Amino acid sequence: MEELACRDDVKNIPQLDRNYLANNFKRAYQLLINEWLDYMRYLKESCPFLFHLAMRTNLFDCSASITVG
């Protein structure tokens, strides 16, 4: 966010910078996914009710629904 905030026009970023930013976003996303998976494992073992809530509101599933039945 800080790097994008320092840019005057984020719609006209040079291609080399776009590639650099895309690589940074990809690395950050991969790290976040790993953290999320570890957290889901923890919830499944320690807090099954919260785990099921997290599965129903899964941020990786656009069709996820809070509704149980």
Secondary structure, 3 states (H helix, E strand, C coil): CHHHHCCCCCCCCCHHHHHHHHHHHHHHHHHHHHHHHHHHHHHHHHCHHHHHHHHHCCCCCCCCCCCCC
